[in-house]
Amino acid sequence: MRPHKLFYSVSFLQFFMSEITGTTLILFLIAKGLSLQSANFLLVVFFVSIFLFEIPTGAIADKYGRKISVVLGLCCFLVYSVLFVWTDRMWLLVFAQVFGGLAICLQSGSLESWVVENSDKPMEVLFTTSNSIQYISGFICGLLGAFLATFNYSLPWAASIVSIILCIILCCFYMKEKNITHRETSATRITTIIGESVRIGFENKSIWIVFVIGYLSAFRIRRGIHFNSHVWSVFLNKEFGLWD
């Protein structure tokens, strides 16, 4: 499979696996016996995990390659999804959210870096097409996630798990990298890479400011959209029994 086609396929599956459960996430958690406050706390844990893991996981991709970073991220997302379906215990759900944040960080930028290094397609074409594919994936997720949840709240998670496994298979068999041997045999330790990344970030205030603003914006927008939409889901379910 050519790099750009693999990139489009994995982009679709990555968005699908994370968003198909979003439509009814809060309803799913409430069905487990959690309150809205507990559900919101889990979202906070998720974003704090992303903040803590962003730099260390980037070093893994730099040292061991983009493929390993993406596959590890998918495996972490699989653990996150299985735990969410399997357990009702709050501490295990918190543990799952940490894995979810780790999964996002391991995958963040790794797939994009890989396709830029291995594809002959212009970046503008790659990322414009990828964005369009994600919009299509989001549309499908919204409809399919709500439809599956009318039968059982766990069904969207089952669909997510299937897409994760399919994505892992695609990456393991078709994702090839250049110069991976040089990276793995490099004498540079991963702790050194992390330290240098932090140092550069602090020494260049513009980088640090962009990072913080970007993180806070993502936290505000994504958390706000997810939580508000889920509160509406709870309200509509309570008043009209839409998912009963």
NUDOSE-245538 format. One record per residue: residue in one letter; z, x negated, y negated of N, C-alpha, C in turn; chain. Coordinates in nm, 2 decimals, decimal comma. Atoms other than C-alpha are relative to their C-alpha. Layout:
residues N
SITE   res      n_w      n_u      n_v     ca_w     ca_u     ca_v      c_w      c_u      c_v   chain
SITE     A        Z        X        Y        Z        X        Y        Z        X        Y       A
...
END
This chain:
residues 244
SITE   res      n_w      n_u      n_v     ca_w     ca_u     ca_v      c_w      c_u      c_v   chain
SITE     M     0,00    -0,08     0,12     0,00     0,00     0,00     0,00    -0,09    -0,13       A
SITE     R     0,01     0,08     0,12    -0,10    -0,14    -0,34     0,13     0,02    -0,09       A
SITE     P    -0,12     0,00     0,08     0,19    -0,22    -0,58     0,02     0,12    -0,09       A
SITE     H    -0,02    -0,11     0,10     0,12     0,05    -0,84     0,01     0,13     0,08       A
SITE     K    -0,02    -0,12    -0,08     0,09     0,32    -0,57     0,14     0,01     0,06       A
SITE     L    -0,14     0,00    -0,05     0,42     0,22    -0,42     0,10     0,03    -0,11       A
SITE     F    -0,08    -0,03     0,12     0,57     0,22    -0,77     0,01     0,14    -0,03       A
SITE     Y     0,00    -0,14     0,03     0,46     0,57    -0,83     0,07     0,08     0,10       A
SITE     S    -0,07    -0,07    -0,11     0,58     0,69    -0,49     0,15    -0,01    -0,01       A
SITE     V    -0,14     0,03     0,01     0,92     0,53    -0,53     0,06     0,06    -0,12       A
SITE     S    -0,05    -0,06     0,13     0,96     0,65    -0,89     0,02     0,15     0,02       A
SITE     F    -0,02    -0,15    -0,03     0,90     1,01    -0,77     0,12     0,02     0,08       A
SITE     L    -0,12    -0,02    -0,09     1,15     0,98    -0,49     0,13    -0,03    -0,06       A
SITE     Q    -0,12     0,04     0,07     1,41     0,80    -0,70     0,05     0,12    -0,09       A
SITE     F    -0,04    -0,11     0,09     1,40     1,08    -0,96     0,04     0,13     0,08       A
SITE     F    -0,02    -0,12    -0,09     1,38     1,35    -0,69     0,14    -0,01     0,06       A
SITE     M    -0,12     0,01    -0,07     1,68     1,22    -0,50     0,13     0,02    -0,09       A
SITE     S    -0,12     0,00     0,10     1,91     1,20    -0,81     0,01     0,14    -0,07       A
SITE     E     0,00    -0,12     0,08     1,80     1,52    -0,98     0,00     0,14     0,08       A
SITE     I     0,00    -0,13    -0,08     1,76     1,78    -0,70     0,14     0,06     0,02       A
SITE     T    -0,14    -0,05    -0,01     2,14     1,80    -0,67     0,06     0,04    -0,13       A
SITE     G    -0,06    -0,02     0,14     2,19     1,82    -1,05     0,00     0,15    -0,04       A
SITE     T     0,01    -0,14     0,04     2,09     2,19    -1,08     0,13     0,08     0,03       A
SITE     T    -0,11    -0,07    -0,04     2,39     2,31    -0,89     0,12    -0,09     0,03       A
SITE     L    -0,10     0,10    -0,03     2,62     2,01    -0,89     0,14     0,06    -0,02       A
SITE     I    -0,13    -0,05     0,03     2,92     2,18    -1,06     0,03     0,11     0,10       A
SITE     L    -0,02    -0,11    -0,10     2,88     2,49    -0,84     0,04    -0,06     0,14       A
SITE     F    -0,03     0,07    -0,13     2,88     2,26    -0,54     0,14    -0,05     0,00       A
SITE     L    -0,13     0,05     0,00     3,20     2,09    -0,65     0,11     0,11    -0,01       A
SITE     I    -0,09    -0,11     0,01     3,37     2,42    -0,74     0,02     0,07     0,14       A
SITE     A     0,00    -0,06    -0,14     3,28     2,55    -0,39     0,09    -0,09     0,09       A
SITE     K    -0,09     0,08    -0,08     3,48     2,25    -0,26     0,14     0,01    -0,04       A
SITE     G    -0,13    -0,03     0,04     3,78     2,37    -0,45     0,04    -0,08    -0,13       A
SITE     L    -0,03     0,08     0,12     3,76     2,14    -0,76    -0,01     0,09    -0,13       A
SITE     S     0,01    -0,07     0,13     3,82     2,26    -1,12    -0,11    -0,06    -0,08       A
SITE     L     0,10     0,06     0,09     3,58     2,21    -1,41     0,05    -0,13    -0,05       A
SITE     Q    -0,06     0,12     0,05     3,82     1,94    -1,54    -0,02    -0,11     0,10       A
SITE     S     0,02     0,11    -0,10     3,80     1,75    -1,21    -0,14    -0,04     0,01       A
SITE     A     0,14     0,03    -0,01     3,43     1,78    -1,20    -0,05    -0,09    -0,12       A
SITE     N     0,03     0,08     0,11     3,40     1,64    -1,55     0,06    -0,14     0,01       A
SITE     F    -0,06     0,13    -0,02     3,64     1,36    -1,46    -0,09    -0,09     0,09       A
SITE     L     0,09     0,08    -0,09     3,40     1,26    -1,18    -0,12    -0,05    -0,07       A
SITE     L     0,12     0,05     0,08     3,11     1,24    -1,43     0,04    -0,12    -0,09       A
SITE     V    -0,05     0,11     0,08     3,33     1,01    -1,65     0,01    -0,13     0,09       A
SITE     V    -0,01     0,11    -0,10     3,40     0,79    -1,34    -0,14    -0,06     0,02       A
SITE     F     0,14     0,04    -0,03     3,02     0,77    -1,28    -0,05    -0,09    -0,11       A
SITE     F     0,05     0,07     0,11     2,94     0,65    -1,63     0,08    -0,13    -0,03       A
SITE     V    -0,08     0,12     0,01     3,23     0,40    -1,64    -0,05    -0,10     0,10       A
SITE     S     0,05     0,09    -0,10     3,10     0,26    -1,32    -0,13    -0,07    -0,04       A
SITE     I     0,12     0,06     0,05     2,76     0,21    -1,47     0,02    -0,11    -0,10       A
SITE     F    -0,03     0,10     0,11     2,91     0,03    -1,77     0,05    -0,13     0,06       A
SITE     L    -0,07     0,12    -0,06     3,11    -0,21    -1,55    -0,10    -0,08     0,09       A
SITE     F     0,09     0,07    -0,09     2,83    -0,29    -1,30    -0,14    -0,04    -0,05       A
SITE     E     0,14     0,03     0,05     2,52    -0,32    -1,52    -0,03    -0,15     0,00       A
SITE     I     0,03     0,14     0,01     2,54    -0,69    -1,58     0,01    -0,07     0,14       A
SITE     P     0,00     0,07    -0,14     2,66    -0,81    -1,23    -0,11     0,04     0,09       A
SITE     T     0,11    -0,04    -0,09     2,39    -0,61    -1,05    -0,13    -0,05    -0,05       A
SITE     G     0,12     0,07     0,05     2,12    -0,75    -1,28    -0,01    -0,14     0,05       A
SITE     A     0,00     0,13    -0,05     2,22    -1,09    -1,17    -0,04    -0,01     0,15       A
SITE     I     0,04     0,00    -0,14     2,17    -0,99    -0,80    -0,15     0,01     0,00       A
SITE     A     0,14     0,00     0,00     1,81    -0,90    -0,88    -0,06    -0,13    -0,04       A
SITE     D     0,06     0,13     0,05     1,75    -1,23    -1,07     0,02    -0,11     0,11       A
SITE     K    -0,03     0,10    -0,10     1,90    -1,43    -0,78    -0,07     0,02     0,13       A
SITE     Y     0,05    -0,03    -0,13     1,79    -1,26    -0,47    -0,13     0,09     0,01       A
SITE     G     0,12    -0,07     0,00     1,49    -1,06    -0,58     0,01     0,15    -0,03       A
SITE     R     0,00    -0,14     0,04     1,39    -0,71    -0,70     0,01     0,09     0,12       A
SITE     K     0,00    -0,09    -0,12     1,34    -0,57    -0,35     0,14     0,02     0,06       A
SITE     I    -0,14    -0,01    -0,05     1,69    -0,65    -0,23     0,08     0,09    -0,09       A
SITE     S    -0,07    -0,08     0,10     1,83    -0,50    -0,55    -0,03     0,15     0,02       A
SITE     V     0,04    -0,14    -0,01     1,63    -0,18    -0,51     0,05     0,06     0,14       A
SITE     V    -0,04    -0,05    -0,13     1,71    -0,14    -0,13     0,15     0,02     0,00       A
SITE     L    -0,14    -0,01     0,01     2,08    -0,21    -0,19     0,04     0,12    -0,08       A
SITE     G    -0,03    -0,12     0,08     2,08     0,05    -0,46    -0,02     0,13     0,07       A
SITE     L     0,03    -0,12    -0,07     1,92     0,31    -0,24     0,10     0,02     0,11       A
SITE     C    -0,10    -0,01    -0,11     2,17     0,23     0,04     0,14     0,05    -0,06       A
SITE     C    -0,12    -0,05     0,07     2,46     0,28    -0,21    -0,01     0,15    -0,04       A
SITE     F     0,02    -0,14     0,03     2,30     0,61    -0,32     0,01     0,09     0,12       A
SITE     L    -0,02    -0,07    -0,12     2,29     0,71     0,04     0,15     0,02     0,04       A
SITE     V    -0,14    -0,01    -0,02     2,66     0,64     0,08     0,06     0,10    -0,09       A
SITE     Y    -0,05    -0,10     0,10     2,73     0,84    -0,24    -0,03     0,14     0,05       A
SITE     S     0,04    -0,14    -0,04     2,53     1,14    -0,11     0,07     0,05     0,12       A
SITE     V    -0,07    -0,04    -0,13     2,68     1,14     0,24     0,15     0,03    -0,03       A
SITE     L    -0,14    -0,03     0,03     3,03     1,12     0,10     0,02     0,13    -0,08       A
SITE     F    -0,01    -0,13     0,07     2,97     1,41    -0,14    -0,01     0,12     0,09       A
SITE     V     0,02    -0,11    -0,10     2,85     1,63     0,14     0,12     0,01     0,10       A
SITE     W    -0,09     0,01    -0,11     3,11     1,52     0,39     0,14     0,03    -0,04       A
SITE     T    -0,14    -0,01     0,03     3,44     1,52     0,20     0,03     0,10    -0,11       A
SITE     D    -0,05    -0,09     0,10     3,65     1,76    -0,01     0,11    -0,07    -0,08       A
SITE     R    -0,11     0,08     0,06     3,91     1,49    -0,11    -0,04    -0,06    -0,13       A
SITE     M     0,03     0,05     0,13     3,92     1,39    -0,47    -0,02    -0,15     0,00       A
SITE     W     0,01     0,15     0,01     3,98     1,02    -0,41    -0,12    -0,05     0,06       A
SITE     L     0,13     0,04    -0,06     3,68     1,00    -0,18    -0,12     0,03    -0,09       A
SITE     L     0,10    -0,03     0,10     3,47     1,18    -0,44    -0,01    -0,10    -0,11       A
SITE     V     0,00     0,10     0,10     3,58     0,93    -0,70    -0,06    -0,13     0,06       A
SITE     F     0,06     0,12    -0,07     3,49     0,65    -0,45    -0,15     0,02     0,01       A
SITE     A     0,14    -0,02    -0,01     3,15     0,81    -0,40    -0,07    -0,01    -0,14       A
SITE     Q     0,06     0,02     0,13     3,09     0,82    -0,78    -0,01    -0,14    -0,04       A
SITE     V     0,01     0,14     0,03     3,16     0,45    -0,80    -0,12    -0,05     0,07       A
SITE     F     0,12     0,04    -0,08     2,89     0,40    -0,53    -0,12     0,05    -0,08       A
SITE     G     0,12    -0,06     0,08     2,66     0,63    -0,74    -0,03    -0,08    -0,12       A
SITE     G     0,02     0,08     0,12     2,71     0,42    -1,05    -0,06    -0,14     0,04       A
SITE     L     0,05     0,13    -0,05     2,65     0,10    -0,85    -0,14     0,01     0,04       A
SITE     A     0,14    -0,02    -0,04     2,33     0,25    -0,71    -0,09     0,01    -0,11       A
SITE     I     0,08    -0,01     0,12     2,20     0,33    -1,05    -0,02    -0,14    -0,06       A
SITE     C     0,01     0,13     0,06     2,27    -0,02    -1,18    -0,09    -0,09     0,09       A
SITE     L     0,08     0,08    -0,09     2,12    -0,19    -0,87    -0,15     0,03    -0,02       A
SITE     Q     0,14    -0,04     0,01     1,80     0,01    -0,92    -0,06    -0,02    -0,14       A
SITE     S     0,04     0,00     0,14     1,79     0,00    -1,30    -0,08    -0,12    -0,03       A
SITE     G     0,09     0,11     0,04     1,49    -0,21    -1,41    -0,06    -0,08     0,11       A
SITE     S     0,05     0,08    -0,11     1,44    -0,37    -1,07    -0,14     0,04     0,04       A
SITE     L     0,13    -0,05    -0,05     1,15    -0,15    -0,96    -0,10    -0,03    -0,11       A
SITE     E     0,09     0,02     0,11     0,99    -0,18    -1,31    -0,04    -0,15    -0,01       A
SITE     S     0,02     0,14     0,01     1,03    -0,56    -1,31    -0,09    -0,04     0,12       A
SITE     W     0,08     0,04    -0,12     0,88    -0,58    -0,96    -0,15     0,04    -0,02       A
SITE     V     0,14    -0,04     0,01     0,57    -0,38    -1,04    -0,07    -0,08    -0,11       A
SITE     V     0,06     0,08     0,11     0,51    -0,58    -1,36    -0,05    -0,13     0,06       A
SITE     E     0,03     0,13    -0,06     0,52    -0,90    -1,16    -0,11     0,00     0,11       A
SITE     N     0,08     0,00    -0,12     0,31    -0,78    -0,87    -0,13     0,09    -0,01       A
SITE     S     0,11    -0,08     0,02     0,06    -0,53    -1,01    -0,10    -0,05    -0,10       A
SITE     D     0,10     0,05     0,09    -0,27    -0,60    -1,19    -0,03     0,11    -0,10       A
SITE     K     0,02    -0,11     0,10    -0,25    -0,26    -1,38     0,08    -0,03    -0,13       A
SITE     P    -0,07     0,02     0,13    -0,16    -0,27    -1,75     0,13     0,07     0,00       A
SITE     M    -0,14    -0,06     0,01     0,21    -0,19    -1,83    -0,01     0,14    -0,06       A
SITE     E     0,01    -0,13     0,06     0,11     0,10    -2,05    -0,04     0,11     0,10       A
SITE     V     0,05    -0,10    -0,10    -0,08     0,27    -1,77     0,11     0,02     0,11       A
SITE     L    -0,10    -0,01    -0,10     0,20     0,20    -1,52     0,11     0,09    -0,04       A
SITE     F    -0,12    -0,07     0,04     0,49     0,34    -1,72    -0,04     0,14    -0,06       A
SITE     T     0,05    -0,13     0,05     0,29     0,63    -1,88    -0,01     0,09     0,12       A
SITE     T     0,02    -0,08    -0,12     0,19     0,75    -1,53     0,13     0,02     0,07       A
SITE     S    -0,13    -0,02    -0,06     0,54     0,69    -1,40     0,08     0,11    -0,07       A
SITE     N    -0,07    -0,11     0,08     0,69     0,91    -1,68    -0,05     0,13     0,03       A
SITE     S     0,07    -0,12    -0,04     0,44     1,18    -1,60     0,05     0,05     0,14       A
SITE     I    -0,04    -0,03    -0,14     0,53     1,16    -1,23     0,15     0,05     0,00       A
SITE     Q    -0,14    -0,04     0,01     0,90     1,19    -1,32     0,02     0,14    -0,06       A
SITE     Y     0,00    -0,13     0,05     0,84     1,50    -1,53    -0,04     0,11     0,11       A
SITE     I     0,04    -0,09    -0,11     0,66     1,66    -1,23     0,11     0,01     0,10       A
SITE     S    -0,12     0,01    -0,10     0,95     1,55    -1,00     0,11     0,09    -0,06       A
SITE     G    -0,11    -0,08     0,05     1,20     1,71    -1,24    -0,03     0,15     0,01       A
SITE     F     0,04    -0,14    -0,01     1,01     2,04    -1,25     0,02     0,05     0,15       A
SITE     I    -0,01    -0,04    -0,14     1,00     2,05    -0,87     0,15     0,00     0,04       A
SITE     C    -0,14     0,01    -0,04     1,37     1,95    -0,84     0,08     0,12    -0,06       A
SITE     G    -0,07    -0,12     0,06     1,48     2,23    -1,08    -0,02     0,12     0,08       A
SITE     L     0,03    -0,12    -0,08     1,31     2,50    -0,88     0,05    -0,01     0,15       A
SITE     L    -0,04     0,01    -0,14     1,37     2,36    -0,53     0,15    -0,01     0,02       A
SITE     G    -0,14     0,01    -0,01     1,73     2,27    -0,59     0,07     0,13    -0,01       A
SITE     A    -0,06    -0,14     0,02     1,82     2,62    -0,72    -0,03     0,09     0,12       A
SITE     F     0,04    -0,08    -0,12     1,62     2,78    -0,43     0,08    -0,03     0,12       A
SITE     L    -0,07     0,04    -0,12     1,79     2,58    -0,16     0,15     0,03    -0,01       A
SITE     A    -0,15    -0,03     0,03     2,14     2,64    -0,32     0,03     0,14     0,03       A
SITE     T    -0,02    -0,14    -0,02     2,09     3,01    -0,28     0,04     0,03     0,15       A
SITE     F    -0,03    -0,02    -0,14     2,12     2,96     0,10     0,13    -0,08     0,03       A
SITE     N    -0,12     0,09    -0,02     2,38     2,67     0,10     0,00    -0,11    -0,10       A
SITE     Y    -0,01     0,10     0,10     2,51     2,44    -0,17    -0,03    -0,14     0,05       A
SITE     S     0,02     0,13    -0,06     2,47     2,15     0,07    -0,15    -0,04     0,02       A
SITE     L     0,14     0,03    -0,03     2,10     2,19     0,12    -0,08    -0,09    -0,10       A
SITE     P     0,06     0,10     0,09     1,99     2,01    -0,20     0,04    -0,14     0,03       A
SITE     W    -0,05     0,13    -0,03     2,20     1,72    -0,09    -0,07    -0,05     0,13       A
SITE     A     0,07     0,04    -0,12     2,03     1,72     0,25    -0,14    -0,04    -0,03       A
SITE     A     0,14     0,04     0,04     1,69     1,71     0,08     0,01    -0,14    -0,07       A
SITE     S    -0,02     0,13     0,07     1,82     1,42    -0,14     0,01    -0,11     0,10       A
SITE     I    -0,03     0,10    -0,10     1,94     1,23     0,17    -0,13    -0,04     0,07       A
SITE     V     0,13     0,03    -0,07     1,60     1,27     0,34    -0,09    -0,08    -0,09       A
SITE     S     0,08     0,08     0,09     1,42     1,14     0,03     0,05    -0,14    -0,02       A
SITE     I    -0,06     0,14     0,01     1,66     0,84     0,01    -0,05    -0,08     0,12       A
SITE     I     0,04     0,07    -0,12     1,58     0,75     0,37    -0,15    -0,04     0,00       A
SITE     L     0,14     0,03     0,01     1,21     0,78     0,31    -0,03    -0,11    -0,10       A
SITE     C     0,01     0,10     0,10     1,24     0,57     0,00     0,04    -0,14     0,05       A
SITE     I    -0,05     0,12    -0,06     1,43     0,30     0,19    -0,11    -0,06     0,09       A
SITE     I     0,10     0,04    -0,10     1,16     0,29     0,46    -0,12    -0,05    -0,08       A
SITE     L     0,11     0,05     0,08     0,88     0,26     0,19     0,02    -0,14    -0,05       A
SITE     C    -0,04     0,13     0,07     1,06    -0,03     0,01     0,01    -0,11     0,11       A
SITE     C    -0,01     0,11    -0,10     1,14    -0,22     0,33    -0,13    -0,04     0,06       A
SITE     F     0,13     0,04    -0,06     0,79    -0,21     0,47    -0,11    -0,04    -0,09       A
SITE     Y     0,11     0,02     0,09     0,57    -0,22     0,17     0,02    -0,08    -0,13       A
SITE     M    -0,03     0,07     0,12     0,75    -0,39    -0,11     0,00    -0,15     0,02       A
SITE     K     0,01     0,14    -0,01     0,64    -0,75    -0,13     0,03    -0,07    -0,13       A
SITE     E    -0,04     0,07     0,12     0,76    -1,01    -0,37    -0,06    -0,14    -0,01       A
SITE     K     0,05     0,14     0,02     0,63    -1,34    -0,52     0,12    -0,09    -0,04       A
SITE     N    -0,10     0,10     0,04     0,84    -1,65    -0,56     0,14     0,03     0,04       A
SITE     I    -0,13    -0,04    -0,04     1,13    -1,50    -0,37     0,07    -0,12     0,07       A
SITE     T    -0,06     0,11    -0,06     1,19    -1,82    -0,17     0,06    -0,10    -0,10       A
SITE     H    -0,05     0,09     0,11     1,23    -2,02    -0,49     0,13     0,05    -0,06       A
SITE     R    -0,12    -0,07     0,05     1,49    -1,77    -0,62     0,12    -0,02     0,09       A
SITE     E    -0,11     0,00    -0,10     1,69    -1,77    -0,30     0,05    -0,14     0,02       A
SITE     T    -0,04     0,13    -0,02     1,70    -2,15    -0,27     0,04    -0,07    -0,13       A
SITE     S    -0,04     0,06     0,13     1,78    -2,21    -0,64     0,15    -0,03     0,01       A
SITE     A    -0,14     0,04     0,00     2,10    -2,39    -0,70     0,09     0,08    -0,09       A
SITE     T    -0,07    -0,08     0,10     2,20    -2,15    -0,97     0,09     0,11     0,07       A
SITE     R    -0,09    -0,09    -0,06     2,51    -1,95    -0,86    -0,01     0,13    -0,07       A
SITE     I     0,01    -0,14     0,06     2,52    -1,57    -0,92     0,10     0,01    -0,11       A
SITE     T    -0,10    -0,01     0,10     2,84    -1,61    -1,11    -0,04    -0,07    -0,13       A
SITE     T     0,06     0,07     0,12     2,66    -1,85    -1,34    -0,10     0,09    -0,08       A
SITE     I     0,10    -0,09     0,06     2,38    -1,60    -1,40     0,08     0,11    -0,08       A
SITE     I    -0,08    -0,11     0,06     2,64    -1,33    -1,48     0,06    -0,06    -0,13       A
SITE     G    -0,07     0,06     0,12     2,83    -1,57    -1,72    -0,10    -0,02    -0,11       A
SITE     E     0,10     0,03     0,11     2,51    -1,67    -1,90    -0,05     0,13    -0,06       A
SITE     S     0,04    -0,13     0,05     2,41    -1,30    -1,93     0,10     0,05    -0,10       A
SITE     V    -0,10    -0,05     0,09     2,74    -1,21    -2,09     0,00    -0,09    -0,13       A
SITE     R    -0,01     0,09     0,11     2,74    -1,52    -2,31    -0,12     0,03    -0,10       A
SITE     I     0,12    -0,02     0,08     2,38    -1,45    -2,44     0,02     0,14    -0,07       A
SITE     G    -0,02    -0,14     0,06     2,48    -1,08    -2,50     0,10    -0,01    -0,12       A
SITE     F    -0,10     0,01     0,11     2,79    -1,18    -2,71    -0,05    -0,09    -0,12       A
SITE     E     0,05     0,09     0,11     2,61    -1,46    -2,90    -0,11     0,07    -0,08       A
SITE     N     0,11    -0,07     0,07     2,32    -1,23    -2,99     0,05     0,14    -0,03       A
SITE     K    -0,06    -0,13     0,03     2,49    -0,94    -3,16    -0,10     0,12     0,01       A
SITE     S     0,10    -0,11    -0,01     2,17    -0,74    -3,18    -0,02     0,05     0,14       A
SITE     I     0,01    -0,04    -0,14     2,14    -0,74    -2,80     0,12     0,09     0,04       A
SITE     W    -0,12    -0,07    -0,04     2,50    -0,63    -2,76     0,00     0,14    -0,07       A
SITE     I     0,00    -0,12     0,07     2,46    -0,36    -3,02    -0,10     0,10     0,06       A
SITE     V     0,10    -0,09    -0,06     2,14    -0,22    -2,86     0,06     0,05     0,14       A
SITE     F    -0,06    -0,03    -0,13     2,32    -0,23    -2,52     0,10     0,11    -0,01       A
SITE     V    -0,11    -0,09     0,01     2,63    -0,04    -2,64    -0,06     0,14    -0,05       A
SITE     I     0,06    -0,13     0,05     2,42     0,22    -2,84    -0,08     0,07     0,11       A
SITE     G     0,08    -0,07    -0,11     2,19     0,28    -2,55     0,09     0,06     0,11       A
SITE     Y    -0,09    -0,05    -0,10     2,48     0,32    -2,31     0,07     0,13    -0,05       A
SITE     L    -0,07    -0,11     0,05     2,67     0,56    -2,54    -0,10     0,12    -0,02       A
SITE     S     0,10    -0,11     0,02     2,35     0,76    -2,61    -0,03     0,06     0,14       A
SITE     A     0,03    -0,05    -0,13     2,28     0,79    -2,24     0,12     0,08     0,05       A
SITE     F    -0,12    -0,07    -0,04     2,65     0,89    -2,18     0,00     0,14    -0,07       A
SITE     R    -0,01    -0,12     0,08     2,64     1,15    -2,46    -0,11     0,10     0,05       A
SITE     I     0,11    -0,09    -0,03     2,29     1,30    -2,37     0,01     0,05     0,15       A
SITE     R     0,01    -0,04    -0,14     2,30     1,29    -1,99     0,13     0,08     0,04       A
SITE     R    -0,13    -0,07    -0,03     2,67     1,39    -1,96     0,00     0,13    -0,06       A
SITE     G     0,00    -0,13     0,07     2,63     1,66    -2,22    -0,10     0,10     0,07       A
SITE     I     0,10    -0,09    -0,06     2,31     1,80    -2,06     0,05     0,05     0,13       A
SITE     H    -0,04    -0,04    -0,13     2,45     1,80    -1,71     0,12     0,09    -0,01       A
SITE     F    -0,13    -0,08    -0,01     2,80     1,93    -1,79    -0,03     0,14    -0,07       A
SITE     N     0,02    -0,12     0,06     2,68     2,20    -2,03    -0,09     0,10     0,09       A
SITE     S     0,09    -0,08    -0,09     2,40     2,32    -1,79     0,08     0,05     0,12       A
SITE     H    -0,08    -0,04    -0,11     2,66     2,33    -1,51     0,10     0,10    -0,04       A
SITE     V    -0,10    -0,10     0,04     2,91     2,52    -1,71    -0,08     0,14    -0,01       A
SITE     W     0,08    -0,12     0,01     2,63     2,78    -1,78    -0,02     0,05     0,14       A
SITE     S     0,02    -0,05    -0,13     2,56     2,79    -1,41     0,13     0,07     0,06       A
SITE     V    -0,12    -0,07    -0,04     2,93     2,87    -1,34     0,02     0,13    -0,07       A
SITE     F    -0,01    -0,12     0,07     2,93     3,13    -1,61    -0,09     0,11     0,05       A
SITE     L     0,10    -0,09    -0,05     2,61     3,30    -1,49     0,04     0,05     0,15       A
SITE     N    -0,04    -0,04    -0,13     2,74     3,29    -1,13     0,12     0,10     0,00       A
SITE     K    -0,12    -0,08     0,01     3,07     3,44    -1,23    -0,03     0,14    -0,05       A
SITE     E     0,03    -0,13     0,07     2,92     3,72    -1,45    -0,10     0,08     0,08       A
SITE     F     0,11    -0,08    -0,06     2,61     3,81    -1,26    -0,02    -0,03     0,15       A
SITE     G     0,01     0,02    -0,14     2,65     3,66    -0,91    -0,14    -0,05     0,04       A
SITE     L     0,14     0,04    -0,03     2,32     3,48    -0,93    -0,02    -0,09     0,12       A
SITE     W     0,01     0,08    -0,12     2,40     3,24    -0,65     0,09     0,05     0,11       A
SITE     D    -0,08    -0,06    -0,11     2,61     3,47    -0,44    -0,09     0,06     0,11       A
END
